[in-house]
Amino acid sequence: MIDFLIIGGGIAGVSAAARLAPFGKAVVLEKESALGYHASGRSAAMFEQNYGSASTVDLSRASAVFFETEDGGFLSPRGVMFLSKRGDTESFQACCEKYEAATIDLDEALNRVPVLRRDMLGHAAIHEAGRDIDTDRLLQWCAKTCRAHNGEIHTGQLVTGITRIESGWRVTTKDNSYTCKLIFNAAGAWADQVAALAGISPLGITPLRRSMARVPAPGGHDVSRWPMLLDIHEKWYAKPDAGSLIISPAEEDPMPPFDAWPDDMVLAEGIARYQEFVTEEVTRLEASWAGLRSFAPDRNLALGPDAHDPNFIWVAAQGGYGFQTAPAASQLIADIVMGRQSDLGDNTLKSLDPRRFS
């Protein structure tokens, strides 16, 4: 009998497995051939702890110590530069307040990112505490930690059936059958579908597509020390990546759960918005892709037992915050299962509790 059966091998699932494995037999089932295939493998890999709803910010801040200290740390310097057009002073000030960003003059902004257009910029600010996450190493650390406590991770295991039995659950895949005490639904964009297989009411989780394109470094510049660039209205962002630049239109288009791909027109529109702020034209793409960021109706994560069956535990609705909240989110799941008091505040716990939808 498996103690903890986790459906989904993205960062939500494997981080939960890493936290739970010391307390019982943990098994992760991932339908794809590798971990982190969908949203986790298409992340912007940024730790910006002021990004998201109030409960998401609390989770991110509670994750900071782990990111900075565990296994030598998973963060590296980047910074986030917020940009606005001329005349957009009120929105810029609100953005600076939200992100605790420091205003910089345009000379400094151009010194740090020389392709910015002075004639377009109205304001710039920097939040130096925004940092890159080594997402691949974090995913592998979680998997290694799970296995070190005799946990198991099985890929290529699409769940086809979930049945309630007296001792817990029977979960079937094409090739295998598993019996477990607790199910952890970390299926990302497919979380509501997994719930339906178990006879659990869906939460109304909506997958939203976000597209990205990798383009050559603008003007041949060394972009390695550039900050992430973010339009204050989040109509686009750009981030250095392996000597190139990733640009996203930051769209949120509702989609059914599927292996997402980018819409060429949406990408073109986003790149056009980015190009309003820079002197260098994008003439070709090196690659493009899309991921699904899955949100509950109130845009808070869903972490904890289902309202009607406490043996079915949601680890879902991470939106675009899965990596940066994973340490604290997985700790909360372990605390709930082991009956320990969480360090998170009461308002945050209420905001994250899936029973809020009951």
SVG drawing of the C-alpha trace seen along z (x, -y; Angstrom):
<svg xmlns="http://www.w3.org/2000/svg" viewBox="-20 -63 49 66">
<polyline fill="none" stroke="black" stroke-width="0.4" points="0.0,0.0 1.4,-3.4 1.0,-6.2 1.2,-9.1 0.4,-8.8 1.1,-12.0 -0.4,-12.4 1.7,-14.9 5.5,-15.2 5.9,-18.9 7.4,-21.0 4.2,-20.9 4.2,-17.1 7.9,-16.4 8.3,-19.0 5.4,-17.6 6.9,-14.1 10.3,-15.4 8.5,-16.8 6.3,-13.7 8.8,-10.9 10.5,-11.0 7.1,-10.2 5.9,-7.2 6.0,-5.6 5.7,-8.2 5.1,-7.5 4.8,-10.0 3.0,-9.2 3.8,-11.4 2.0,-10.7 4.8,-12.1 8.2,-10.5 10.0,-13.1 9.4,-15.2 8.5,-18.9 7.3,-18.4 4.5,-20.9 4.2,-24.2 7.3,-23.4 9.5,-22.9 8.3,-26.2 8.7,-28.5 10.3,-32.0 12.4,-30.7 12.1,-34.0 11.9,-34.4 10.1,-37.7 8.5,-37.4 6.2,-40.4 4.5,-38.9 1.0,-37.5 -1.9,-37.6 -1.4,-38.3 -1.4,-34.5 1.1,-33.9 3.4,-36.6 3.2,-35.1 4.2,-31.7 7.0,-33.2 8.4,-35.1 8.2,-31.9 10.2,-30.1 13.1,-32.6 15.2,-31.0 15.0,-27.6 16.0,-29.0 18.9,-30.9 20.3,-28.1 19.2,-24.6 21.8,-22.6 24.0,-25.7 21.0,-27.8 19.0,-27.8 19.1,-31.5 21.4,-33.8 21.4,-37.6 19.1,-39.1 16.9,-42.0 13.7,-43.1 13.5,-46.5 10.0,-48.0 9.3,-50.3 6.6,-52.7 5.8,-55.0 5.7,-58.8 2.6,-60.1 1.9,-56.9 3.1,-58.2 0.3,-57.0 0.5,-53.4 4.2,-53.5 4.1,-54.7 1.6,-51.9 3.9,-49.4 6.9,-50.6 4.9,-50.4 3.7,-46.8 7.1,-45.5 9.1,-47.6 11.1,-48.8 13.5,-51.7 13.1,-54.5 16.2,-55.0 16.8,-57.8 16.8,-57.0 20.6,-57.4 21.0,-54.5 18.3,-52.4 20.1,-52.9 23.4,-52.1 22.1,-48.8 20.1,-48.0 21.6,-50.1 18.9,-49.1 16.1,-51.0 14.5,-53.9 14.9,-57.1 12.2,-58.9 9.7,-56.3 10.5,-55.8 8.8,-57.8 10.0,-56.0 12.1,-53.1 12.6,-51.3 14.6,-48.3 14.0,-45.6 17.3,-44.0 15.9,-41.2 14.3,-39.5 16.5,-36.5 16.8,-33.6 15.8,-30.2 17.8,-27.1 14.6,-25.3 16.1,-22.2 18.4,-21.7 15.5,-22.3 13.3,-19.7 16.2,-17.2 16.9,-17.9 13.3,-17.2 13.3,-13.9 16.6,-12.9 15.3,-13.7 12.2,-11.7 14.2,-8.7 16.7,-9.0 13.8,-8.2 12.7,-5.2 10.2,-7.1 9.4,-6.2 8.9,-8.3 7.3,-6.6 7.0,-8.4 4.9,-7.3 2.0,-6.6 -1.2,-8.2 -3.9,-7.7 -7.0,-6.2 -9.1,-5.3 -9.4,-6.2 -11.7,-4.2 -12.5,-4.7 -11.8,-1.6 -12.2,-0.9 -8.5,-1.4 -8.1,-4.5 -7.8,-4.5 -7.0,-2.3 -5.4,-4.2 -5.0,-2.5 -2.8,-3.4 -2.4,-1.6 0.2,0.8 -0.3,0.8 -2.5,0.6 -1.7,-1.2 -3.4,-1.2 -2.8,-4.2 -4.1,-5.9 -3.9,-9.4 -4.1,-10.9 -2.3,-14.2 -3.7,-15.9 -0.7,-17.8 -1.9,-17.4 -1.5,-21.0 -3.8,-21.9 -5.4,-18.4 -6.2,-18.8 -10.0,-19.0 -10.0,-16.0 -8.1,-14.0 -10.6,-15.0 -13.5,-13.9 -11.9,-10.5 -12.0,-10.2 -15.6,-11.4 -14.5,-14.6 -16.1,-17.9 -13.8,-20.1 -12.7,-23.5 -13.1,-25.3 -9.4,-25.5 -8.8,-27.3 -5.6,-26.7 -4.4,-30.0 -1.9,-29.9 1.3,-32.0 3.7,-32.1 7.4,-32.8 9.9,-33.3 13.7,-33.2 15.4,-35.8 19.1,-36.6 20.7,-39.0 19.7,-42.5 22.4,-44.3 24.9,-41.5 25.1,-42.8 26.1,-40.6 22.8,-40.3 24.0,-38.1 23.9,-40.9 20.8,-42.6 17.8,-42.5 14.5,-41.0 12.4,-43.8 8.7,-44.1 6.1,-46.5 4.3,-47.9 1.0,-46.7 2.4,-43.3 1.7,-43.4 5.1,-41.9 8.3,-40.9 11.8,-40.0 14.5,-38.0 18.1,-37.0 18.5,-33.3 21.6,-31.4 23.0,-34.4 19.7,-35.1 16.6,-37.0 13.2,-35.4 10.2,-37.7 6.6,-36.9 3.4,-38.8 2.3,-37.8 -1.1,-36.7 -3.7,-34.8 -5.8,-33.0 -8.1,-30.3 -7.4,-26.8 -8.4,-23.2 -5.7,-21.1 -3.3,-20.1 0.3,-20.2 0.3,-23.9 1.9,-25.6 2.2,-29.4 -0.1,-31.4 2.0,-33.2 -0.2,-36.3 -0.2,-36.6 3.6,-36.3 3.9,-38.9 1.7,-41.3 3.7,-40.8 7.0,-41.3 5.6,-44.5 4.8,-45.9 8.3,-45.0 9.8,-46.7 8.1,-50.0 10.6,-50.2 13.8,-49.2 16.0,-50.4 16.7,-47.0 14.2,-45.2 13.5,-41.5 14.2,-40.0 14.1,-36.3 13.1,-33.8 15.4,-31.1 12.6,-29.1 9.1,-29.5 6.8,-27.6 3.9,-28.0 2.8,-26.8 -0.5,-26.6 -0.7,-28.5 -3.6,-27.1 -5.7,-29.3 -8.5,-28.7 -11.4,-31.2 -9.9,-33.5 -6.3,-33.1 -5.1,-31.7 -3.4,-28.3 -5.4,-25.2 -3.4,-23.4 -5.1,-21.0 -7.8,-18.3 -11.0,-18.3 -14.1,-19.5 -15.9,-16.2 -13.1,-13.7 -10.1,-14.5 -8.1,-11.7 -8.0,-13.6 -5.6,-16.4 -5.2,-19.3 -1.8,-20.6 -3.0,-22.6 -3.8,-26.0 -0.2,-27.3 -0.8,-29.7 2.6,-31.1 4.0,-30.8 4.7,-27.1 8.5,-27.3 8.7,-30.4 6.2,-29.1 7.2,-25.4 9.2,-25.3 6.5,-26.8 3.6,-25.2 5.1,-21.7 5.9,-22.4 2.3,-23.4 1.1,-20.1 3.4,-18.1 2.3,-20.1 -1.4,-19.4 -0.8,-15.7 1.3,-15.3 -1.0,-17.4 1.5,-20.2 0.8,-23.8 1.9,-25.9 4.0,-29.0 1.7,-30.8 -0.8,-33.3 -4.5,-32.4 -5.7,-34.6 -3.2,-33.0 -4.2,-29.5 -7.9,-30.3 -7.1,-31.7 -5.2,-28.5 -7.7,-26.0 -9.6,-24.2 -12.6,-24.0 -13.2,-27.7 -15.1,-26.6 -17.4,-24.3"/>
</svg>
